[in-house]
Structure formats: structure tokens, C-alpha cells
Amino acid sequence: MPPREGCRLPLNIGFLPLPVDPSQMAMARSLRSTGITPASSQLPRIGNQTGGRVFLFLHTDDFWRDYEAYRSRGVVFREEPGEKQYGIVAVFEDLYGNRWDLMDLKR
């Protein structure tokens, strides 16, 4: 399925957004959104809302496949992959400096 028009993913790592459930579209159309510009004091926080900690988690069923694919596409990993008691994990950053865990949990 091709991406929806106007859809921009934060990383070019080869996944596509899920289709929107039609039952949710009516609610989405009824919402009003307003664009805002951050105050100058907030600008240093863009990409650092969590003080450098991971707050986004991307689960995979094949860690090494996705790790190598993301690296080949220029994704910046901030930590080498590591075996933890819960699975394999590596920290990477998106285009805005947000830190993510790429995780393959033990089954």
C-alpha cells in the first residue's frame, strides 16, 4: 500500500503507516487544529523533551535485519546493540533528535 498523500514519516526506514479506520475519520474531521510557534525559550528543548532519555519504542521480530537496514539508510545509532534480560536493544535517533529503542523482545 502506498503512503497517504501528505504523510511524512520521521525516518526513512521503510515502514508505512497503517490505514486509518473509517470509524475514526468522522471524529478526526470534527477536530480543529491550530499551528503554533514555540517561544524562543522553548527552542533548545525541541528534540530534547526527555533530557536525552529514550521515550519511544520500536518493536521488531528480526532485530539484526532491521538494524542493518536502518544503518544502511543513514539512521544514527547512539548505542551499540546489546543483549538484555528482556531481549536485544539499540538506541537510535530520529530526524529531530528523539531517542528510540529498537527492540526484539525474547519470546
C-alpha atoms as a printed R data frame, in Angstrom:
    type eleno elety resid chain resno       x       y      z
1   ATOM     1    CA   MET     A     1   0.000   0.000  0.000
2   ATOM     2    CA   PRO     A     2   1.481   3.436 -0.913
3   ATOM     3    CA   PRO     A     3   1.715   6.098  1.807
4   ATOM     4    CA   ARG     A     4  -1.158   8.543  2.120
5   ATOM     5    CA   GLU     A     5  -0.684  11.870  0.378
6   ATOM     6    CA   GLY     A     6   0.901  14.399  2.707
7   ATOM     7    CA   CYS     A     7   2.184  11.690  5.059
8   ATOM     8    CA   ARG     A     8   5.783  12.220  6.138
9   ATOM     9    CA   LEU     A     9   7.421   9.663  8.371
10  ATOM    10    CA   PRO     A    10  10.085  10.903 10.788
11  ATOM    11    CA   LEU     A    11  12.561   8.301  9.498
12  ATOM    12    CA   ASN     A    12  13.123   6.804  6.102
13  ATOM    13    CA   ILE     A    13  13.368   3.236  7.394
14  ATOM    14    CA   GLY     A    14  10.926   1.505  5.113
15  ATOM    15    CA   PHE     A    15   7.714   1.180  7.078
16  ATOM    16    CA   LEU     A    16   4.376   2.651  6.142
17  ATOM    17    CA   PRO     A    17   1.576   3.992  8.329
18  ATOM    18    CA   LEU     A    18  -1.371   1.737  8.959
19  ATOM    19    CA   PRO     A    19  -4.591   2.645  7.160
20  ATOM    20    CA   VAL     A    20  -6.976   4.783  9.178
21  ATOM    21    CA   ASP     A    21 -10.099   3.054 10.430
22  ATOM    22    CA   PRO     A    22 -13.083   4.750  8.693
23  ATOM    23    CA   SER     A    23 -14.925   4.913 12.009
24  ATOM    24    CA   GLN     A    24 -12.165   7.179 13.331
25  ATOM    25    CA   MET     A    25 -12.235   9.536 10.346
26  ATOM    26    CA   ALA     A    26 -15.504  11.232 11.353
27  ATOM    27    CA   MET     A    27 -14.031  12.139 14.732
28  ATOM    28    CA   ALA     A    28 -10.750  13.284 13.160
29  ATOM    29    CA   ARG     A    29 -12.596  15.581 10.740
30  ATOM    30    CA   SER     A    30 -14.516  17.179 13.602
31  ATOM    31    CA   LEU     A    31 -11.327  18.199 15.430
32  ATOM    32    CA   ARG     A    32  -9.839  21.606 14.856
33  ATOM    33    CA   SER     A    33  -6.085  22.032 14.856
34  ATOM    34    CA   THR     A    34  -4.012  25.172 15.171
35  ATOM    35    CA   GLY     A    35  -0.343  25.560 14.340
36  ATOM    36    CA   ILE     A    36   1.820  27.350 16.884
37  ATOM    37    CA   THR     A    37   5.399  28.550 17.008
38  ATOM    38    CA   PRO     A    38   7.445  27.779 20.105
39  ATOM    39    CA   ALA     A    39   8.698  30.646 22.231
40  ATOM    40    CA   SER     A    40  12.423  31.327 21.913
41  ATOM    41    CA   SER     A    41  12.970  29.851 25.384
42  ATOM    42    CA   GLN     A    42  11.453  26.577 24.156
43  ATOM    43    CA   LEU     A    43  13.622  26.210 21.043
44  ATOM    44    CA   PRO     A    44  16.508  24.443 22.845
45  ATOM    45    CA   ARG     A    45  14.055  21.764 24.010
46  ATOM    46    CA   ILE     A    46  12.991  20.695 20.519
47  ATOM    47    CA   GLY     A    47  14.362  17.178 20.111
48  ATOM    48    CA   ASN     A    48  15.292  17.058 23.796
49  ATOM    49    CA   GLN     A    49  11.935  16.887 25.529
50  ATOM    50    CA   THR     A    50  13.092  13.940 27.613
51  ATOM    51    CA   GLY     A    51  16.527  15.179 28.654
52  ATOM    52    CA   GLY     A    52  18.303  12.694 26.394
53  ATOM    53    CA   ARG     A    53  16.347   9.646 27.530
54  ATOM    54    CA   VAL     A    54  14.547   7.130 25.334
55  ATOM    55    CA   PHE     A    55  10.770   7.521 25.271
56  ATOM    56    CA   LEU     A    56   9.833   5.828 22.007
57  ATOM    57    CA   PHE     A    57   9.996   2.078 21.417
58  ATOM    58    CA   LEU     A    58  10.024   0.286 18.074
59  ATOM    59    CA   HIS     A    59   9.492  -3.471 18.371
60  ATOM    60    CA   THR     A    60  10.718  -5.817 15.664
61  ATOM    61    CA   ASP     A    61  10.552  -9.542 15.032
62  ATOM    62    CA   ASP     A    62  14.046  -9.578 13.463
63  ATOM    63    CA   PHE     A    63  16.443  -7.208 15.193
64  ATOM    64    CA   TRP     A    64  19.517  -7.746 13.015
65  ATOM    65    CA   ARG     A    65  17.580  -7.430  9.748
66  ATOM    66    CA   ASP     A    66  16.096  -4.089 10.783
67  ATOM    67    CA   TYR     A    67  19.257  -2.807 12.491
68  ATOM    68    CA   GLU     A    68  21.310  -3.349  9.323
69  ATOM    69    CA   ALA     A    69  18.553  -1.943  7.086
70  ATOM    70    CA   TYR     A    70  18.242   1.230  9.200
71  ATOM    71    CA   ARG     A    71  22.007   1.736  9.348
72  ATOM    72    CA   SER     A    72  22.225   1.361  5.559
73  ATOM    73    CA   ARG     A    73  19.633   4.148  5.260
74  ATOM    74    CA   GLY     A    74  21.640   6.508  7.453
75  ATOM    75    CA   VAL     A    75  19.863   6.073 10.792
76  ATOM    76    CA   VAL     A    76  22.210   7.187 13.578
77  ATOM    77    CA   PHE     A    77  22.544   4.656 16.405
78  ATOM    78    CA   ARG     A    78  23.708   6.172 19.691
79  ATOM    79    CA   GLU     A    79  24.419   2.856 21.395
80  ATOM    80    CA   GLU     A    80  25.675  -0.445 20.069
81  ATOM    81    CA   PRO     A    81  23.182  -3.325 20.149
82  ATOM    82    CA   GLY     A    82  23.119  -5.080 23.474
83  ATOM    83    CA   GLU     A    83  21.684  -8.288 24.900
84  ATOM    84    CA   LYS     A    84  19.475  -7.507 27.883
85  ATOM    85    CA   GLN     A    85  17.462  -9.900 30.022
86  ATOM    86    CA   TYR     A    86  14.354  -8.930 28.010
87  ATOM    87    CA   GLY     A    87  15.893  -9.095 24.506
88  ATOM    88    CA   ILE     A    88  18.167  -7.234 22.081
89  ATOM    89    CA   VAL     A    89  18.074  -3.424 22.052
90  ATOM    90    CA   ALA     A    90  19.892  -0.472 20.454
91  ATOM    91    CA   VAL     A    91  19.217   3.260 20.800
92  ATOM    92    CA   PHE     A    92  18.804   5.419 17.697
93  ATOM    93    CA   GLU     A    93  17.738   8.996 16.969
94  ATOM    94    CA   ASP     A    94  15.107  10.264 14.575
95  ATOM    95    CA   LEU     A    95  15.481  13.401 12.447
96  ATOM    96    CA   TYR     A    96  14.509  15.589 15.409
97  ATOM    97    CA   GLY     A    97  16.868  14.110 17.997
98  ATOM    98    CA   ASN     A    98  14.260  11.974 19.760
99  ATOM    99    CA   ARG     A    99  15.751   8.754 21.089
100 ATOM   100    CA   TRP     A   100  14.143   5.420 20.259
101 ATOM   101    CA   ASP     A   101  14.818   1.856 21.359
102 ATOM   102    CA   LEU     A   102  14.853  -0.685 18.542
103 ATOM   103    CA   MET     A   103  13.852  -3.833 20.423
104 ATOM   104    CA   ASP     A   104  13.440  -7.521 19.729
105 ATOM   105    CA   LEU     A   105  11.871  -8.943 22.879
106 ATOM   106    CA   LYS     A   106  12.511 -12.503 23.964
107 ATOM   107    CA   ARG     A   107   9.558 -14.759 23.359
